[in-house]
Amino acid sequence: MLSNTSRILTFANAALYAVLGIFLFFMPEQLAFVFAWKVSAFVTMTIGGWCLGNGWLAFFSARRWKWSLVQPSLIYLWLFGIGETLVVILFRDKLNLVHPIAWLYLTALVANVLAAVIGLQDLIRLKPSIESTTKPVGSIFVVGLIFFVVFVGFLGYYGSAAQIGDIGTNGGIFPEVMSLFTLRSFGAFYLSLALSAVPLFWNRNRQTFLSHGFVSYGLIIFITAAAFVYIGLFDFATRPGGLLYFGAYLAVGIFFLINFFKYGTGKE
């Protein structure tokens, strides 16, 4: 497995994202106007959902700390930190650093990037092995994985390349018009999710799939909860693309919930 330093940094990431997420998720109306850039209350709560989900993911990854189980989860965390930091650098002229919540966001990203750098160094130096301790997943998992990587990867690419005014950016899927800063942040998030799942095509250990599903489950819970809180913003009759936003999270969440009851959460 990776070093103890990497594990401590992962726990630190869990704490920082949890604190940041609590503020953003439970106080979106108050903090939307003083966040690191111009966002709506719904976007603020959604980013809070990312942070709470990251806190959940980092905590349980550090608890389990076996490379064959947490490989995709740590890769996601590293990619998220690097991707969101690049977005901040790209739009640094749009940053609003007056309120402490903005500095807390940047602090969390710096700690995340540090964890990524140390983790990647450990990966090169220690070369942790992938141990297959259970039977490989069935074809339904593989089909679901293909769909997830292609669909979420497309969303990530589109969010990273589209311009405001392009198809889907005017409330077609997400119910609000985003700034380019926000759109790129969403793109980095979805790309991180998609790319981190790619190693599962080779690491088909059922415990790994279940563990990744469990440690990522906080993202599903909190992001979906934010959407339900602001469900009044969605107009499914005239903008049915909003159903994709709900449907994607609910489909993945229900799929893993069924398999948690059947096989457990991947903990060894």
C-alpha positions, 0 to 999 in steps of 0.5 A: 500500500501507499505510505503512512504520510499519504494516509495522513494526508488523505485523512486531512483531506477528509476533515477539510472537505467535511468542514467546507462541505458542511458550510456550503451544503447547509448555508447555501443562501448565505454563502453563495454571494461570498464564495470564491467566485460568482455562483447561485445558491443551488450551485453552492449547495451542489459544490457543498455536496461534492465536498461532503462526498469527498470527505466521506470518500477520503475518510473511508479510503484512508480507513480501508487503505488497501490499494486493491480496494481504494485504487479508483477512489484515490485516483478520483480524489487526486484528479479532482484536486488537480482538476479543480485547482487548474480551473481556479488558476485558469479563472484566477482573475474571477476569484473573490477572496474576501470571505474566509469560505473562499480561503477554506475552499483554496486550502482544501484544494492545496491539501488535495493537490499535496495528497495527490503529489505524495500519493503519485510519488508513493505509487511510483516508488512503492508499486503497490500490487492489485490483489484479487481476493474475490471472484471478478464481477459479472457482465452487468457490472462491466456493462454498467461501467462502460455506460458510466465511463462513456456518459460521465466522461462525455459530460466531463469533456463537454463541461471542459470544452463547451462555451456558454450558449452551446447545447445544454448550457442554458438550463437544458440539463442543469436547471440554471445558466452557469458561468464559464468558471462554474461550467469548467468546475463541473467538467473537472468533477465529471472527468475525475469521476469518469477517469478514476473508474477506468482502472476497473476495466482491469481491476475487476475484483468484485470487492473493489467495485463494491468498495468504490461504490461505497466510498463514493456513495456520499457524492450520490447522497449529497448531490442528489439531496441538493437537487431535491432541495432545489427541485423547483428550479427544474422544469421537466416538461419544457426541459426534460434534460433535467431528468438526466441529472436526476436519473444518472445519480438515482440509477447508480445509487439504486444499483449499488444499494441493491448490490450492497445488500447482496454482497456487502460494501467491499470491506475486507 
